[in-house]
């Protein structure tokens, strides 16, 4: 297995473990979910909440992509 494939698999496993460990811990500490935060910021049924979510997901995806490219 080449180095790039190992890096991509390691990134996936680390993201999965971070999600599996961090989200329940944050919930137990009382941090509100993302939907509660969106409703409190933009109100219910506002299209800006969807746009904000898409921009956030896109920026995280691009950041992870740049990070994995810098390691390979």
PDB file with one MODEL, atoms N, CA, C and O in Angstrom:
MODEL        1
ATOM      1  N   UNK A   1       0.853  -1.171   0.000  1.00  0.00           N
ATOM      2  CA  UNK A   1       0.000   0.000   0.000  1.00  0.00           C
ATOM      3  C   UNK A   1       0.901   1.236   0.000  1.00  0.00           C
ATOM      4  O   UNK A   1       1.843   1.334   0.786  1.00  0.00           O
ATOM      5  N   UNK A   2       0.592   2.179  -0.899  1.00  0.00           N
ATOM      6  CA  UNK A   2       1.449   3.355  -0.994  1.00  0.00           C
ATOM      7  C   UNK A   2       1.145   4.363   0.120  1.00  0.00           C
ATOM      8  O   UNK A   2       0.168   4.226   0.856  1.00  0.00           O
ATOM      9  N   UNK A   3       2.001   5.368   0.219  1.00  0.00           N
ATOM     10  CA  UNK A   3       1.921   6.332   1.318  1.00  0.00           C
ATOM     11  C   UNK A   3       0.640   7.160   1.260  1.00  0.00           C
ATOM     12  O   UNK A   3       0.043   7.449   2.297  1.00  0.00           O
ATOM     13  N   UNK A   4       0.216   7.543   0.064  1.00  0.00           N
ATOM     14  CA  UNK A   4      -0.997   8.360  -0.085  1.00  0.00           C
ATOM     15  C   UNK A   4      -2.229   7.602   0.406  1.00  0.00           C
ATOM     16  O   UNK A   4      -3.075   8.169   1.097  1.00  0.00           O
ATOM     17  N   UNK A   5      -2.327   6.350   0.058  1.00  0.00           N
ATOM     18  CA  UNK A   5      -3.476   5.550   0.478  1.00  0.00           C
ATOM     19  C   UNK A   5      -3.483   5.371   1.997  1.00  0.00           C
ATOM     20  O   UNK A   5      -4.539   5.430   2.627  1.00  0.00           O
ATOM     21  N   UNK A   6      -2.314   5.155   2.578  1.00  0.00           N
ATOM     22  CA  UNK A   6      -2.224   5.029   4.033  1.00  0.00           C
ATOM     23  C   UNK A   6      -2.643   6.320   4.728  1.00  0.00           C
ATOM     24  O   UNK A   6      -3.334   6.288   5.746  1.00  0.00           O
ATOM     25  N   UNK A   7      -2.225   7.448   4.179  1.00  0.00           N
ATOM     26  CA  UNK A   7      -2.574   8.739   4.766  1.00  0.00           C
ATOM     27  C   UNK A   7      -4.077   8.978   4.700  1.00  0.00           C
ATOM     28  O   UNK A   7      -4.669   9.460   5.666  1.00  0.00           O
ATOM     29  N   UNK A   8      -4.700   8.647   3.575  1.00  0.00           N
ATOM     30  CA  UNK A   8      -6.135   8.835   3.429  1.00  0.00           C
ATOM     31  C   UNK A   8      -6.920   7.933   4.380  1.00  0.00           C
ATOM     32  O   UNK A   8      -7.914   8.359   4.967  1.00  0.00           O
ATOM     33  N   UNK A   9      -6.473   6.692   4.527  1.00  0.00           N
ATOM     34  CA  UNK A   9      -7.145   5.773   5.450  1.00  0.00           C
ATOM     35  C   UNK A   9      -6.964   6.242   6.888  1.00  0.00           C
ATOM     36  O   UNK A   9      -7.907   6.191   7.679  1.00  0.00           O
ATOM     37  N   UNK A  10      -5.776   6.694   7.230  1.00  0.00           N
ATOM     38  CA  UNK A  10      -5.521   7.209   8.577  1.00  0.00           C
ATOM     39  C   UNK A  10      -6.358   8.459   8.865  1.00  0.00           C
ATOM     40  O   UNK A  10      -6.860   8.618   9.978  1.00  0.00           O
ATOM     41  N   UNK A  11      -6.511   9.337   7.886  1.00  0.00           N
ATOM     42  CA  UNK A  11      -7.356  10.526   8.049  1.00  0.00           C
ATOM     43  C   UNK A  11      -8.808  10.134   8.291  1.00  0.00           C
ATOM     44  O   UNK A  11      -9.477  10.713   9.147  1.00  0.00           O
ATOM     45  N   UNK A  12      -9.294   9.153   7.539  1.00  0.00           N
ATOM     46  CA  UNK A  12     -10.669   8.695   7.712  1.00  0.00           C
ATOM     47  C   UNK A  12     -10.876   8.089   9.093  1.00  0.00           C
ATOM     48  O   UNK A  12     -11.872   8.381   9.754  1.00  0.00           O
ATOM     49  N   UNK A  13      -9.956   7.257   9.530  1.00  0.00           N
ATOM     50  CA  UNK A  13     -10.082   6.617  10.843  1.00  0.00           C
ATOM     51  C   UNK A  13     -10.026   7.651  11.958  1.00  0.00           C
ATOM     52  O   UNK A  13     -10.789   7.565  12.920  1.00  0.00           O
ATOM     53  N   UNK A  14      -9.127   8.631  11.838  1.00  0.00           N
ATOM     54  CA  UNK A  14      -9.036   9.670  12.866  1.00  0.00           C
ATOM     55  C   UNK A  14     -10.301  10.518  12.912  1.00  0.00           C
ATOM     56  O   UNK A  14     -10.755  10.880  13.997  1.00  0.00           O
ATOM     57  N   UNK A  15     -10.879  10.841  11.762  1.00  0.00           N
ATOM     58  CA  UNK A  15     -12.117  11.619  11.733  1.00  0.00           C
ATOM     59  C   UNK A  15     -13.270  10.826  12.336  1.00  0.00           C
ATOM     60  O   UNK A  15     -14.102  11.384  13.051  1.00  0.00           O
ATOM     61  N   UNK A  16     -13.322   9.538  12.053  1.00  0.00           N
ATOM     62  CA  UNK A  16     -14.371   8.687  12.608  1.00  0.00           C
ATOM     63  C   UNK A  16     -14.255   8.589  14.126  1.00  0.00           C
ATOM     64  O   UNK A  16     -15.251   8.701  14.839  1.00  0.00           O
ATOM     65  N   UNK A  17     -13.045   8.381  14.610  1.00  0.00           N
ATOM     66  CA  UNK A  17     -12.841   8.286  16.059  1.00  0.00           C
ATOM     67  C   UNK A  17     -13.106   9.613  16.754  1.00  0.00           C
ATOM     68  O   UNK A  17     -13.667   9.637  17.850  1.00  0.00           O
ATOM     69  N   UNK A  18     -12.711  10.710  16.133  1.00  0.00           N
ATOM     70  CA  UNK A  18     -12.973  12.019  16.736  1.00  0.00           C
ATOM     71  C   UNK A  18     -14.471  12.269  16.845  1.00  0.00           C
ATOM     72  O   UNK A  18     -14.941  12.810  17.845  1.00  0.00           O
ATOM     73  N   UNK A  19     -15.210  11.883  15.832  1.00  0.00           N
ATOM     74  CA  UNK A  19     -16.660  12.047  15.865  1.00  0.00           C
ATOM     75  C   UNK A  19     -17.287  11.128  16.895  1.00  0.00           C
ATOM     76  O   UNK A  19     -18.179  11.539  17.636  1.00  0.00           O
ATOM     77  N   UNK A  20     -16.829   9.898  16.947  1.00  0.00           N
ATOM     78  CA  UNK A  20     -17.412   8.924  17.876  1.00  0.00           C
ATOM     79  C   UNK A  20     -17.107   9.252  19.330  1.00  0.00           C
ATOM     80  O   UNK A  20     -17.884   8.902  20.219  1.00  0.00           O
ATOM     81  N   UNK A  21     -15.989   9.917  19.579  1.00  0.00           N
ATOM     82  CA  UNK A  21     -15.611  10.237  20.959  1.00  0.00           C
ATOM     83  C   UNK A  21     -16.050  11.641  21.348  1.00  0.00           C
ATOM     84  O   UNK A  21     -16.573  11.842  22.445  1.00  0.00           O
ATOM     85  N   UNK A  22     -15.845  12.615  20.463  1.00  0.00           N
ATOM     86  CA  UNK A  22     -16.087  14.010  20.823  1.00  0.00           C
ATOM     87  C   UNK A  22     -17.560  14.375  20.909  1.00  0.00           C
ATOM     88  O   UNK A  22     -17.958  15.091  21.828  1.00  0.00           O
ATOM     89  N   UNK A  23     -18.378  13.906  19.981  1.00  0.00           N
ATOM     90  CA  UNK A  23     -19.780  14.307  19.993  1.00  0.00           C
ATOM     91  C   UNK A  23     -20.539  13.829  21.221  1.00  0.00           C
ATOM     92  O   UNK A  23     -21.270  14.627  21.809  1.00  0.00           O
ATOM     93  N   UNK A  24     -20.411  12.582  21.641  1.00  0.00           N
ATOM     94  CA  UNK A  24     -21.092  12.195  22.885  1.00  0.00           C
ATOM     95  C   UNK A  24     -20.563  12.931  24.117  1.00  0.00           C
ATOM     96  O   UNK A  24     -21.322  13.231  25.039  1.00  0.00           O
ATOM     97  N   UNK A  25     -19.270  13.216  24.128  1.00  0.00           N
ATOM     98  CA  UNK A  25     -18.705  13.935  25.261  1.00  0.00           C
ATOM     99  C   UNK A  25     -19.244  15.368  25.318  1.00  0.00           C
ATOM    100  O   UNK A  25     -19.575  15.864  26.395  1.00  0.00           O
ATOM    101  N   UNK A  26     -19.330  16.025  24.168  1.00  0.00           N
ATOM    102  CA  UNK A  26     -19.884  17.368  24.142  1.00  0.00           C
ATOM    103  C   UNK A  26     -21.356  17.379  24.535  1.00  0.00           C
ATOM    104  O   UNK A  26     -21.816  18.296  25.215  1.00  0.00           O
ATOM    105  N   UNK A  27     -22.082  16.376  24.112  1.00  0.00           N
ATOM    106  CA  UNK A  27     -23.492  16.271  24.480  1.00  0.00           C
ATOM    107  C   UNK A  27     -23.646  16.068  25.980  1.00  0.00           C
ATOM    108  O   UNK A  27     -24.540  16.647  26.597  1.00  0.00           O
ATOM    109  N   UNK A  28     -22.787  15.257  26.564  1.00  0.00           N
ATOM    110  CA  UNK A  28     -22.844  15.015  28.010  1.00  0.00           C
ATOM    111  C   UNK A  28     -22.475  16.268  28.800  1.00  0.00           C
ATOM    112  O   UNK A  28     -22.945  16.454  29.922  1.00  0.00           O
ATOM    113  N   UNK A  29     -21.639  17.125  28.224  1.00  0.00           N
ATOM    114  CA  UNK A  29     -21.258  18.360  28.897  1.00  0.00           C
ATOM    115  C   UNK A  29     -22.310  19.459  28.751  1.00  0.00           C
ATOM    116  O   UNK A  29     -22.204  20.507  29.389  1.00  0.00           O
ATOM    117  N   UNK A  30     -23.319  19.227  27.920  1.00  0.00           N
ATOM    118  CA  UNK A  30     -24.407  20.187  27.780  1.00  0.00           C
ATOM    119  C   UNK A  30     -24.266  21.172  26.644  1.00  0.00           C
ATOM    120  O   UNK A  30     -24.990  22.167  26.596  1.00  0.00           O
ATOM    121  N   UNK A  31     -23.351  20.919  25.732  1.00  0.00           N
ATOM    122  CA  UNK A  31     -23.188  21.797  24.576  1.00  0.00           C
ATOM    123  C   UNK A  31     -24.360  21.544  23.624  1.00  0.00           C
ATOM    124  O   UNK A  31     -24.643  20.391  23.298  1.00  0.00           O
ATOM    125  N   UNK A  32     -25.048  22.602  23.173  1.00  0.00           N
ATOM    126  CA  UNK A  32     -26.205  22.394  22.299  1.00  0.00           C
ATOM    127  C   UNK A  32     -25.807  21.839  20.934  1.00  0.00           C
ATOM    128  O   UNK A  32     -24.683  22.037  20.473  1.00  0.00           O
ATOM    129  N   UNK A  33     -26.738  21.150  20.304  1.00  0.00           N
ATOM    130  CA  UNK A  33     -26.469  20.580  18.988  1.00  0.00           C
ATOM    131  C   UNK A  33     -26.409  21.687  17.935  1.00  0.00           C
ATOM    132  O   UNK A  33     -26.774  22.834  18.193  1.00  0.00           O
ATOM    133  N   UNK A  34     -25.944  21.319  16.754  1.00  0.00           N
ATOM    134  CA  UNK A  34     -25.783  22.299  15.684  1.00  0.00           C
ATOM    135  C   UNK A  34     -27.125  22.855  15.235  1.00  0.00           C
ATOM    136  O   UNK A  34     -27.218  24.035  14.894  1.00  0.00           O
ATOM    137  N   UNK A  35     -28.162  22.033  15.229  1.00  0.00           N
ATOM    138  CA  UNK A  35     -29.479  22.516  14.812  1.00  0.00           C
ATOM    139  C   UNK A  35     -30.027  23.548  15.795  1.00  0.00           C
ATOM    140  O   UNK A  35     -30.671  24.514  15.385  1.00  0.00           O
ATOM    141  N   UNK A  36     -29.779  23.352  17.078  1.00  0.00           N
ATOM    142  CA  UNK A  36     -30.225  24.327  18.078  1.00  0.00           C
ATOM    143  C   UNK A  36     -29.493  25.653  17.883  1.00  0.00           C
ATOM    144  O   UNK A  36     -30.092  26.722  18.005  1.00  0.00           O
ATOM    145  N   UNK A  37     -28.221  25.582  17.585  1.00  0.00           N
ATOM    146  CA  UNK A  37     -27.431  26.798  17.353  1.00  0.00           C
ATOM    147  C   UNK A  37     -27.922  27.520  16.096  1.00  0.00           C
ATOM    148  O   UNK A  37     -28.040  28.745  16.092  1.00  0.00           O
ATOM    149  N   UNK A  38     -28.210  26.764  15.026  1.00  0.00           N
ATOM    150  CA  UNK A  38     -28.699  27.389  13.800  1.00  0.00           C
ATOM    151  C   UNK A  38     -30.041  28.076  14.016  1.00  0.00           C
ATOM    152  O   UNK A  38     -30.255  29.183  13.523  1.00  0.00           O
ATOM    153  N   UNK A  39     -30.945  27.431  14.746  1.00  0.00           N
ATOM    154  CA  UNK A  39     -32.256  28.036  14.998  1.00  0.00           C
ATOM    155  C   UNK A  39     -32.102  29.288  15.855  1.00  0.00           C
ATOM    156  O   UNK A  39     -32.799  30.277  15.628  1.00  0.00           O
ATOM    157  N   UNK A  40     -31.211  29.261  16.828  1.00  0.00           N
ATOM    158  CA  UNK A  40     -31.033  30.447  17.665  1.00  0.00           C
ATOM    159  C   UNK A  40     -30.343  31.581  16.910  1.00  0.00           C
ATOM    160  O   UNK A  40     -30.597  32.749  17.204  1.00  0.00           O
ATOM    161  N   UNK A  41     -29.483  31.269  15.951  1.00  0.00           N
ATOM    162  CA  UNK A  41     -28.814  32.310  15.176  1.00  0.00           C
ATOM    163  C   UNK A  41     -29.705  32.904  14.091  1.00  0.00           C
ATOM    164  O   UNK A  41     -29.766  34.124  13.932  1.00  0.00           O
ATOM    165  N   UNK A  42     -30.395  32.046  13.346  1.00  0.00           N
ATOM    166  CA  UNK A  42     -31.115  32.490  12.159  1.00  0.00           C
ATOM    167  C   UNK A  42     -32.631  32.400  12.283  1.00  0.00           C
ATOM    168  O   UNK A  42     -33.342  32.972  11.457  1.00  0.00           O
ATOM    169  N   UNK A  43     -33.140  31.709  13.275  1.00  0.00           N
ATOM    170  CA  UNK A  43     -34.581  31.506  13.382  1.00  0.00           C
ATOM    171  C   UNK A  43     -34.994  30.264  12.609  1.00  0.00           C
ATOM    172  O   UNK A  43     -34.217  29.731  11.817  1.00  0.00           O
ATOM    173  N   UNK A  44     -36.203  29.813  12.837  1.00  0.00           N
ATOM    174  CA  UNK A  44     -36.676  28.594  12.182  1.00  0.00           C
ATOM    175  C   UNK A  44     -37.054  28.826  10.727  1.00  0.00           C
ATOM    176  O   UNK A  44     -37.696  29.825  10.403  1.00  0.00           O
ATOM    177  N   UNK A  45     -36.664  27.922   9.861  1.00  0.00           N
ATOM    178  CA  UNK A  45     -37.033  27.966   8.455  1.00  0.00           C
ATOM    179  C   UNK A  45     -36.347  29.049   7.636  1.00  0.00           C
ATOM    180  O   UNK A  45     -36.860  29.422   6.580  1.00  0.00           O
ATOM    181  N   UNK A  46     -35.234  29.556   8.072  1.00  0.00           N
ATOM    182  CA  UNK A  46     -34.521  30.609   7.349  1.00  0.00           C
ATOM    183  C   UNK A  46     -33.524  29.983   6.387  1.00  0.00           C
ATOM    184  O   UNK A  46     -32.797  29.059   6.750  1.00  0.00           O
ATOM    185  N   UNK A  47     -33.493  30.495   5.147  1.00  0.00           N
ATOM    186  CA  UNK A  47     -32.595  29.959   4.128  1.00  0.00           C
ATOM    187  C   UNK A  47     -31.135  30.270   4.439  1.00  0.00           C
ATOM    188  O   UNK A  47     -30.243  29.566   3.967  1.00  0.00           O
ATOM    189  N   UNK A  48     -30.876  31.317   5.229  1.00  0.00           N
ATOM    190  CA  UNK A  48     -29.493  31.657   5.573  1.00  0.00           C
ATOM    191  C   UNK A  48     -28.840  30.572   6.422  1.00  0.00           C
ATOM    192  O   UNK A  48     -27.622  30.397   6.378  1.00  0.00           O
ATOM    193  N   UNK A  49     -29.638  29.848   7.188  1.00  0.00           N
ATOM    194  CA  UNK A  49     -29.082  28.746   7.977  1.00  0.00           C
ATOM    195  C   UNK A  49     -28.535  27.654   7.059  1.00  0.00           C
ATOM    196  O   UNK A  49     -27.484  27.080   7.342  1.00  0.00           O
ATOM    197  N   UNK A  50     -29.236  27.365   5.970  1.00  0.00           N
ATOM    198  CA  UNK A  50     -28.772  26.371   5.010  1.00  0.00           C
ATOM    199  C   UNK A  50     -27.500  26.843   4.312  1.00  0.00           C
ATOM    200  O   UNK A  50     -26.559  26.069   4.132  1.00  0.00           O
ATOM    201  N   UNK A  51     -27.475  28.102   3.923  1.00  0.00           N
ATOM    202  CA  UNK A  51     -26.292  28.651   3.258  1.00  0.00           C
ATOM    203  C   UNK A  51     -25.096  28.636   4.208  1.00  0.00           C
ATOM    204  O   UNK A  51     -23.989  28.281   3.804  1.00  0.00           O
ATOM    205  N   UNK A  52     -25.313  29.017   5.463  1.00  0.00           N
ATOM    206  CA  UNK A  52     -24.238  28.992   6.458  1.00  0.00           C
ATOM    207  C   UNK A  52     -23.713  27.568   6.648  1.00  0.00           C
ATOM    208  O   UNK A  52     -22.503  27.365   6.737  1.00  0.00           O
ATOM    209  N   UNK A  53     -24.605  26.589   6.710  1.00  0.00           N
ATOM    210  CA  UNK A  53     -24.194  25.196   6.879  1.00  0.00           C
ATOM    211  C   UNK A  53     -23.376  24.711   5.695  1.00  0.00           C
ATOM    212  O   UNK A  53     -22.359  24.042   5.873  1.00  0.00           O
ATOM    213  N   UNK A  54     -23.811  25.042   4.494  1.00  0.00           N
ATOM    214  CA  UNK A  54     -23.077  24.619   3.298  1.00  0.00           C
ATOM    215  C   UNK A  54     -21.690  25.259   3.244  1.00  0.00           C
ATOM    216  O   UNK A  54     -20.715  24.597   2.889  1.00  0.00           O
ATOM    217  N   UNK A  55     -21.598  26.540   3.594  1.00  0.00           N
ATOM    218  CA  UNK A  55     -20.293  27.211   3.605  1.00  0.00           C
ATOM    219  C   UNK A  55     -19.378  26.580   4.650  1.00  0.00           C
ATOM    220  O   UNK A  55     -18.187  26.392   4.402  1.00  0.00           O
ATOM    221  N   UNK A  56     -19.930  26.255   5.813  1.00  0.00           N
ATOM    222  CA  UNK A  56     -19.135  25.629   6.864  1.00  0.00           C
ATOM    223  C   UNK A  56     -18.639  24.247   6.441  1.00  0.00           C
ATOM    224  O   UNK A  56     -17.471  23.919   6.646  1.00  0.00           O
ATOM    225  N   UNK A  57     -19.515  23.442   5.854  1.00  0.00           N
ATOM    226  CA  UNK A  57     -19.127  22.106   5.397  1.00  0.00           C
ATOM    227  C   UNK A  57     -18.080  22.203   4.291  1.00  0.00           C
ATOM    228  O   UNK A  57     -17.115  21.439   4.276  1.00  0.00           O
ATOM    229  N   UNK A  58     -18.270  23.143   3.366  1.00  0.00           N
ATOM    230  CA  UNK A  58     -17.312  23.310   2.275  1.00  0.00           C
ATOM    231  C   UNK A  58     -15.948  23.747   2.786  1.00  0.00           C
ATOM    232  O   UNK A  58     -14.924  23.252   2.315  1.00  0.00           O
ATOM    233  N   UNK A  59     -15.920  24.670   3.743  1.00  0.00           N
ATOM    234  CA  UNK A  59     -14.631  25.128   4.267  1.00  0.00           C
ATOM    235  C   UNK A  59     -13.913  24.024   5.047  1.00  0.00           C
ATOM    236  O   UNK A  59     -12.689  23.909   4.977  1.00  0.00           O
ATOM    237  N   UNK A  60     -14.668  23.219   5.784  1.00  0.00           N
ATOM    238  CA  UNK A  60     -14.047  22.099   6.497  1.00  0.00           C
ATOM    239  C   UNK A  60     -13.509  21.074   5.500  1.00  0.00           C
ATOM    240  O   UNK A  60     -12.402  20.562   5.666  1.00  0.00           O
ATOM    241  N   UNK A  61     -14.286  20.781   4.476  1.00  0.00           N
ATOM    242  CA  UNK A  61     -13.831  19.830   3.458  1.00  0.00           C
ATOM    243  C   UNK A  61     -12.582  20.295   2.742  1.00  0.00           C
ATOM    244  O   UNK A  61     -11.659  19.511   2.520  1.00  0.00           O
ATOM    245  N   UNK A  62     -12.546  21.570   2.378  1.00  0.00           N
ATOM    246  CA  UNK A  62     -11.350  22.099   1.711  1.00  0.00           C
ATOM    247  C   UNK A  62     -10.144  22.116   2.645  1.00  0.00           C
ATOM    248  O   UNK A  62      -9.018  21.865   2.217  1.00  0.00           O
ATOM    249  N   UNK A  63     -10.383  22.412   3.920  1.00  0.00           N
ATOM    250  CA  UNK A  63      -9.285  22.400   4.882  1.00  0.00           C
ATOM    251  C   UNK A  63      -8.690  21.021   5.072  1.00  0.00           C
ATOM    252  O   UNK A  63      -7.470  20.862   5.129  1.00  0.00           O
ATOM    253  N   UNK A  64      -9.554  20.025   5.170  1.00  0.00           N
ATOM    254  CA  UNK A  64      -9.061  18.647   5.309  1.00  0.00           C
ATOM    255  C   UNK A  64      -8.349  18.213   4.035  1.00  0.00           C
ATOM    256  O   UNK A  64      -7.338  17.513   4.097  1.00  0.00           O
ATOM    257  N   UNK A  65      -8.868  18.623   2.882  1.00  0.00           N
ATOM    258  CA  UNK A  65      -8.205  18.295   1.621  1.00  0.00           C
ATOM    259  C   UNK A  65      -6.818  18.904   1.525  1.00  0.00           C
ATOM    260  O   UNK A  65      -5.875  18.244   1.090  1.00  0.00           O
ATOM    261  N   UNK A  66      -6.688  20.159   1.929  1.00  0.00           N
ATOM    262  CA  UNK A  66      -5.369  20.797   1.916  1.00  0.00           C
ATOM    263  C   UNK A  66      -4.421  20.128   2.901  1.00  0.00           C
ATOM    264  O   UNK A  66      -3.233  19.965   2.624  1.00  0.00           O
ATOM    265  N   UNK A  67      -4.959  19.743   4.053  1.00  0.00           N
ATOM    266  CA  UNK A  67      -4.129  19.103   5.067  1.00  0.00           C
ATOM    267  C   UNK A  67      -3.609  17.752   4.574  1.00  0.00           C
ATOM    268  O   UNK A  67      -2.435  17.431   4.757  1.00  0.00           O
ATOM    269  N   UNK A  68      -4.470  16.975   3.959  1.00  0.00           N
ATOM    270  CA  UNK A  68      -4.008  15.666   3.472  1.00  0.00           C
ATOM    271  C   UNK A  68      -3.034  15.824   2.297  1.00  0.00           C
ATOM    272  O   UNK A  68      -2.121  15.013   2.140  1.00  0.00           O
ATOM    273  N   UNK A  69      -3.219  16.855   1.477  1.00  0.00           N
ATOM    274  CA  UNK A  69      -2.279  17.066   0.378  1.00  0.00           C
ATOM    275  C   UNK A  69      -0.911  17.492   0.878  1.00  0.00           C
ATOM    276  O   UNK A  69       0.109  17.166   0.271  1.00  0.00           O
ATOM    277  N   UNK A  70      -0.890  18.226   1.994  1.00  0.00           N
ATOM    278  CA  UNK A  70       0.405  18.662   2.520  1.00  0.00           C
ATOM    279  C   UNK A  70       1.193  17.507   3.137  1.00  0.00           C
ATOM    280  O   UNK A  70       2.417  17.582   3.242  1.00  0.00           O
ATOM    281  N   UNK A  71       0.511  16.455   3.541  1.00  0.00           N
ATOM    282  CA  UNK A  71       1.191  15.300   4.122  1.00  0.00           C
ATOM    283  C   UNK A  71       1.607  14.284   3.077  1.00  0.00           C
ATOM    284  O   UNK A  71       2.445  13.426   3.353  1.00  0.00           O
ATOM    285  N   UNK A  72       1.035  14.363   1.872  1.00  0.00           N
ATOM    286  CA  UNK A  72       1.373  13.377   0.836  1.00  0.00           C
ATOM    287  C   UNK A  72       2.281  13.957  -0.197  1.00  0.00           C
ATOM    288  O   UNK A  72       2.664  13.265  -1.140  1.00  0.00           O
TER     289      UNK A  72
ENDMDL
END
